[in-house]
Amino acid sequence: MEISNKLLCLFSANVESAGDRYVIEVPKRELETGSIADGETYRVALISTEADGETSQEDDDSTAPGEPQPPVEAGEIRYVEIEDIGKQGDGIARVERGYVIIVPDAEIGERVKVEITEVKSNFAVGEIIEEDI
């Protein structure tokens, strides 16, 4: 799947019914980091969680029932903000549900575009492909 260079933020959300319309909540951090602004209009793309041949949890016997899946996949591109530095000097970013992405050679406060290179149950590793976005 190609991702546009105009992508401002990427997050997972549920579509919820609200009377005669449906609502998708935008995480507060997306406004706080300046990616998007309150009151502005944006294009929204919805991508199925089972797109491109991905399997659902019901189809995958390698995960215990009810165990949450990592919110990222190897090869995925993410825009993240480095919030902390780990014990070995790597940048630490957090995404959905507080899931950690370790970003080598990153500094606190940097917003970077990363490609996820490794995914574990409780953290992922991302390689910087663009700095200061």
Stockholm file with secondary structure:
# STOCKHOLM 1.0

chainA/1-133         MEISNKLLCLFSANVESAGDRYVIEVPKRELETGSIADGETYRVALISTEADGETSQEDDDSTAPGEPQPPVEAGEIRYVEIEDIGKQGDGIARVERGYVIIVPDAEIGERVKVEITEVKSNFAVGEIIEEDI
#=GR chainA/1-133 SS CCCCTTCCCCCCCCEEEETTEEEECCCHHHHHTTSSCTTCCCCCCCCCTTGGGCCCGGGCTTSCTTCCCCSCCTTCEEEEECCEECTTSCEEEECGGGCEEEETTCCTTCEEEEEEEEECSSEEEEEEEECCC
#=GC SS_cons         CCCCTTCCCCCCCCEEEETTEEEECCCHHHHHTTSSCTTCCCCCCCCCTTGGGCCCGGGCTTSCTTCCCCSCCTTCEEEEECCEECTTSCEEEECGGGCEEEETTCCTTCEEEEEEEEECSSEEEEEEEECCC
//
